[in-house]
């Protein structure tokens, strides 16, 4: 009997398709274009004008993923995941603990959480296979993947960190929105707190109800290769590095960390945004690896995960250029305003962002495409810009529980199938839908 695998549309194809749709919409509704063939030329000009406008933002996104991924591969976290692999002694409690770790790490950095969680789940399965312990391997995978439902409201969130820094692409409209109004706002902390309680409870319920079985895993062997790796590549979390240690690596990391702290203290106009987060991550990476060889191996493995951002973000910038310069942005904003009130706009923004995320899986790309519309609408309706930023962040992260693209690293490391983890991530998504809707209505 033929097995049917879940087909994941290539995000590049989705970005190209979205570009074409935006061009057509601009030709039909854009009021700043000339009629006829001249309008087609105008749309192409708008696209090329916007194509390179997100270069700085793209590099910030590349670094925040790259550095977080590298931290997950560091020797210290590798040892931590090995020690935690003994959680199979109590499968229910162990699965709940994986969920809690995933929620905490996901709030810190999504790249770190996704890779570390996958490595941890694989090592737990290896330990269970060796000891003959029964575990629910798919539930463990879903528990690790739940980090993607909290990341955008956390310390690596694209939209909140973008608007918190100087010179972001919506600076003229919103100004600088501090993290105290977004990530550290009472609304967002309440949402994360609700998830931190209810998601582990849901995990506990499913772990007790579905006991699982002894996994057929061969210890030390990667279940499947990550995209771009070869059979001779070191297994995830087990980088083959020399034991010699470099004095200059931790010294450089400590100096860089001290310099960033001193800058924040001495500069009265300093802000905490993507640049500052990346400096701290860079310093931590220098501190985490024993020598340049080990760091280089981790960078070589991690950089493959950034190719989607590098290739797709110019297309998203082009889409933003079409919307901005063709007049389509004004038309879409006016439509959104016409169906919204100050009370309903954040909820509608959240729901629309949940849908858009299925077609634009990158949070940074979604912010570039959808952010201008929602921010313009918030200004016209009278909704706080910070709340609108968080509403988009909630929508983006919610439907990650149905979006297989970001699950690919986890699936590659663990050998699980998308359908196996989505069986459990769907209930997580329903919990998130309730929590995010409630906080947007109540706050």
N, C-alpha and C positions, 0 to 999 in steps of 0.2 A: 504493500500500500504506500502510495507516494505521500511523503511528509511535506506539509506546507509551512514554510518559514515566514516570519513577519518581515515584510519588505520595508526597508527604511529609505525614504526618498533622500537623495543626496541633497544636503543643504545648499550646495552651490547651484543645483538645478532650481531649487525653490527660490533662491535669491534672484536668479536670472528670470524666472517666471514672474516673480513679483515686480521686477524692473519693467518687464513688458506690460503688465497690467497697469502699473502706475503711468506709464507713457500713454496708454490708451485713455485712461481716465483724465489725464491732463489735456489731451486733445479734445475730449468731449466736454469737460467742465472747466478747464483752466481759462480764466478771463484775462490773462496777461499775454496770450499768444495771438499771433496773426492767423487769419483764416487760410484754409487750403494747405498746399504743400509747404508754404512758408512756416506754418505752425509746426509741421513735422521737424523742420530745421531748428525752430526755436526750442522744441522739446529736447533735441539732441544737444543743443548749446546748454540748456539748463542742466542736463545730465553731466556734461563734462565740467561745468562750473562747480558742481557739488562733489565730483568724483574724488578729489583729494582733500576735502575739508575735514575729514576725520583721521588724518594721519597720526596726530598726537594721541588722540583717544584710542586709536587702534593699537599703538605701541604700549599704551598703559594697560590695555586689556591683555595683550600678549604677555607682558611681564607678570601680571597678577596671576595668570594661569600657570605660566612657566615656573615661577618661583614657588608657588604653592605645591605644584606637582613635585618639584625637586625636594622640597622639605619632606614630603611623604616618603621619598626614597632614601632619606638620610639614615645613617647607621643607628642613631638614637631611636627614631621611630620604628625602624625595623626591629630593634630589640624589644621595644614596647609591644609591638604586634605579636611577637613570638611569645612573650610572657602572657599576653592576654588570650592566646590560643587555647589555654587550658580551661577556658570558660565552658567547654563541653561537659565538664563534670556535673553541671546543673544546666541542661539545655534551655529551660524556660528563662531562668534568671540570666543566663549568658546572652540569649537573644535580646532580652530587654536592655541589657547593658550595651550591646552593640548599637541599639537604637539611640540610647542616650549619648553615647560617644559620637555617633553620626550627627545628631542634632547640634551638639556642642561644637564639633569641628566644622560642620557646615556653616555655622554662624561666624566662625573665625575666617575660614577661607575654603571656597568650594572645591578648588583643585586639590588642595591638601586632603579635604574630607573624602572626596570621591576615590582617590587613589589609595589612601590609607585604609579606608573602609573596605575596599575590594581586597587588598592584601590581607587584612585581618580576617575577613570572611574565608578566604582561601586557606589560611593557616589553621583556622578553627576546623574546617572540613578535613584538612590533612591529619590534624590531631584526632578527630573523631574516627576517621578511617583507620588510623593506627591502633586506637584503643577499642574499636568496636562499639563506639557510642552512637546512639541514634540522635540525629539533629534534623531540623527542618531547613535544609540548605536554601531553597528558594526564599523562605521567609527571612533568613539571614541576609540574603542578597538585597531583598526589598528594604530591610532595616538599614542597611548601609546606604542605599540609594535615597533614603528619605532626607539626606543632607541637601538634596537639590530642591527641597520644598521650603528651606529656610535661608538659603544663601543670599538671595537678592535683598533681603531685609537685614543682612549681616555686614560684617566688616570687609567683605569683598564685593558687595553689591554694586553693580555698574552704575545705575542711575543715582542712588544717594551719594556715592563717592564722586561722581562726575560733577554734580551741581554744588558740591562742597569745595571745589577747587577753583583757583583763579583761571579765567580765560576759557571756560567751557563753552560749548557751541550755543547754549541758550542764555549766556551771561547777560546779554542786553535785555532779556525779558525778566528773568528771575533774580538776577544778581547771585550772590553766594548764599546758598541755603546750608546752614551748619548742620553737622551730624546730630546735634541735640534736638533738631526739629524733624529728623527723619529716623535714622537708625536707633538713636537713644531717646526717641520720643516716648511718652507714656503709652500711646496707642501701639507702637511697634513692640515695645517691651511686653505689653499685655498679650499681644498676638503670639510672640515667641514663648512666653510663659505658658499660655494655653496649649500650644503644640507640645511643649516639653512635658506636660502632664498627660494629655490625652493620647498622643501618639505612642508613648511607652505602654500605656494601659491597653491600647488596641493590640500592640505587639504581644503583651502578656496573655490576652484573651486568645489570640490565634496560636501562640506557642503552646498553650495548654490544650487547645482543641485539636491541633494538627501536630502530632508528635514527630512525624518524619521518619527517616530511616538512616542506616549507616551509609554514608556517601562512599562511592567507589572512586576515591582520589588517590593518586600516587604521590606521596610526599616528595616535595622538592621539584616536581615537574609542573610547569605552567599548563593549565588546562587548555588554553588556546593562546596563540601569539597575538600580541597587540598589533594594530595596524602599523606597518612599517618596520617591525622587528623581524629578526631571522631566527632560525632554529638555534643558532649559536649564540644568540644574545643572552646575557644573564637574566635569570628569572626576576620578575618584579619584586622589589624589596630585598633582593640578594645581590647587590652590585659587587662584582669581583674587583676589589680594590686592594692596593698595597697597604700594609699595616703602618708604614712610616707616616709620621705626622708633620705637617708644616707649621712652623711658628707664625708665619706671616698671615695665614688664613684667619685664625681667630683674632689676631691683632687688628687686621683690617676690618673685620666684622665689628669688633668692639668700638673702633674709632668711628666707623660709619654710623653705628647706632648712637654713640655719644654725640656725634655731630648733628644728627637729626633732632635729638632732644634739645641740644643747646640752641639750635636754630628756632625751634618752636618756642623756647622760653624767651630768647633775646629779641625776637621779631614780634612786635605788637600786632602787625598786620598778617601774621602767619595763619594759614588755614590747614585743616586736616582733610585731605582728599586722596585721590588716587596716587599722586606723586609720593605723598608721605607714607602711605601704606606700602608702596613698592620699595621705598628706601628701607623700611623696617624689614620687609621680607628678604631683601637682598642681604642685609646685615645678618639676619638669622641663617640664611643659606651659607654664608661664609663661616659662621660659627658652627654649623651643624656637620660640615664635612671635614675629614682629617687632612686632606690634601687636594691639590688641584686636579689630580688624576681622577679621584672619586667624584669630585664636583663635575668634571667634564663628562664622565659616564652618565651621571644623573641628568645633566643638561641635554645630552644627546638623546636620551630616552624621552625626556619631557618635551623637547621642542617639537616633536611630531604632533603633539596634541594642539599646537597653536596654529597649524596650517589653515584650519577653517577660518579663523579670525583674520589672518593675513590676506587670504584670497577674497573672503566675502565682504569685509568691511568697506572697501572702496565701492562695491555695488550698493551697499546700504547708504553710503554717502551720496552716491549718484541719485538714488531714490529720494533722499532728503532734498537734494538740489532741485529735482523736478518739482516736488511738492512746493518748495519755497518760492522758486523763481517763476513758475508757471501760473501761480494764483490758485493752484489746487488746494494748498494748505488752508487758505482763507475759506474756500468753499466747504471743505470737510469740517473745519472748525465751526462754521456757522450752522451746519447741519447738526453737529453734535450738541451745540448750544441749544438748538431749537427743541431737542427732545429731553433736555436736562434741566434740573433745578439745583440750587446749592446743596440740597439734601441728597439728590439722586446721582449727581455727577461722579463722585468718587466710586460708588458701587458700579455704575455703568462702565466707568474706566477700568475697573478691576475685571469685570466680566469680558469686556472687549479685549483686554490684554491677555486674558486666559485663552481666548480664541486665536489671537494673533501669534501667540507663542508656538502654536502647532505648525505654523508656516515659517516663522522666524525664530529658530531655536536658540539663537544667541541673545542673551539678555542685553548686552551692549548694543547689538544690532537692532533689537526691538526698541530700545530707548532712542536710538538715532532716527528710526522710522516713525514710531508712534508718539514719542515724547513731545515733539513740537505741536502736534494736534492737541494733545491733552493739556499741555501747558497753556496754549492759547485759549482753549475752552475754559480752563480754570480762571484765567484772568477776566474773561468776559462774564462768566457766571458769578464769580465772587467766591471761589473756593481757594483755600490756602494752597500755594504751590507745593509745599512740603507734603501735604496730604495726597496730592495728586501724584507726586513722585512715588510715594509708598504704595498707592493704589496700583500703579503700573507694575511695581516690583512684586506685589502679591500675585497679580494675575500671571506674570511671567513664571514665577516659581511654582505656582499651583499645578499647572498642567504639565510640568516636567514629569509628574507621576504617570503620564500617558505618552510622554515624548521619548522615544527610544534613542534619539541621537546621543544625548549626554550619558546614556547608560552603556554605550559601547565599550569604554575602558573597563568598567566593572564586569561586563559580560565577557570581555576578552580575558581578563585575569581569572575569573571564577569558573568559566566554562558554562555558566547558566544561560538559558534562553530568555529573550525578552518577555515572552508570554508567562514564564514561570514567576518572574518577579512582579509583573503587572497585576497578577492575580491578587497580590497583597498590597501593592502600592495604590490600587484604585480605592480601597477603603481609607487609606491614609489621605488621599486626595479629598474624599468626601468630608473627613474631619477638618482638613484645611479650609475647604469651601465654607463650612459653617463658621469657623473661627474668624477668618478674614472678613467675611460679610458682616459679622457681628461687630467687630472693632471699627470697621468703616462706618457703620450706622451709629454706633454709640459714642464715638469720640469726635 
